[in-house]
Amino acid sequence: MRQPKFRGYSLETNTWHYGHGWFEVDYTEEYKKEKGIEDKARLYTEGYPVECELKSMGEYTGLKDKNGKEIYEGDILKARKSISDETEVYFRVKYTGAAFALVHPEYHNTIYMEVMPWYVRETAEVIGNIYENPSLLEESE
């Protein structure tokens, strides 16, 4: 069984950090308003805890894209539309409560990553994430 791996974006360092556990920081609404901050998470990295933006937190799926890049919850993947259609479409990686899935507004069925069709697995490429690149999904709709 693999150890869970997470990532989060820190506005303080302007970089992504990776670790093996996190929790939501319990700031009061009054404090957040006073400081002008949004919800935060504390990510436990190998060296020290890092405060990250809560909305940026994502878990590693255990899978890699066609270039060997790790795929995290919140990533945006570009992949082939179907076996017979080589058109490229964009999917958002989402945790559904039971498994990681690929979500696209055009499809009625969810594609679960554990049983991802070969044409998606072989062509999938991480092109961004919903935290830094939300417009990528808007453009594909």
ZIFENSUL-V35832 format. One record per pair of residues at least 24 apart in sequence whose C-alpha atoms are under 7 Angstrom apart, sorted by sequence separation. I is the first residue (numbers start at 0). J is the second residue. D is the distance in Angstrom with one decimal. If there is no record, write none. Layout:
# ZIFENSUL-V35832
I/J/D
I/J/D
This chain:
# ZIFENSUL-V35832
18/42/6.2
19/43/6.1
18/43/5.2
19/44/6.5
18/44/4.0
17/44/5.9
18/45/6.5
23/53/6.9
82/118/6.2
81/118/6.9
60/99/6.7
79/118/6.5
79/119/5.8
9/50/6.2
10/51/7.0
78/119/5.6
9/51/4.3
8/51/5.1
9/52/6.1
79/122/6.1
7/51/5.5
8/52/5.8
78/122/5.1
7/52/6.7
78/123/4.4
77/123/5.5
78/124/6.5
8/55/5.8
76/123/5.9
77/124/5.3
89/136/6.6
7/55/5.3
76/124/5.3
77/125/6.5
7/56/4.5
76/125/4.6
77/126/6.6
6/56/5.7
7/57/6.7
75/125/5.8
76/126/5.8
89/139/6.4
6/57/5.5
74/125/6.5
75/126/5.9
88/139/7.0
5/57/5.6
6/58/6.5
75/127/5.3
5/58/4.4
74/127/5.9
75/128/5.0
4/58/5.9
5/59/5.8
74/128/4.0
75/129/6.7
4/59/5.4
70/125/7.0
73/128/5.5
74/129/6.3
65/121/5.9
73/129/5.5
65/122/6.1
65/123/5.8
66/124/7.0
64/123/5.5
65/124/5.9
64/124/5.1
64/125/6.4
55/130/5.7
